[in-house]
């Protein structure tokens, strides 16, 4: 049996029977929060010029009900993101 945050509770493929549920934990609120974060991160990556066509962003809920985001990138895209983050960090240091 999968736990929350494994493939049973990941947005598009939500399978309520594939996870262990704990009474009183609001998994849906965490998942909704993570869904919003997925949209924001996807938008930010696109705005930064990152090619996300082969990437996967998924909302998940952790076992405590908190939201989480799974980001899956190819090695080439991960290097591109790292390069862009380093470049922005260098610019911020120069300004600050």
PyMOL commands that set and color helices and strands:
alter all, ss='L'
color gray80, all
select helices_A, chain A and resi 11-13+16-18+27-47+75-95
alter helices_A, ss='H'
color red, helices_A
select strands_A, chain A and resi 56-61+67-72
alter strands_A, ss='S'
color yellow, strands_A
deselect
rebuild
show_as cartoon
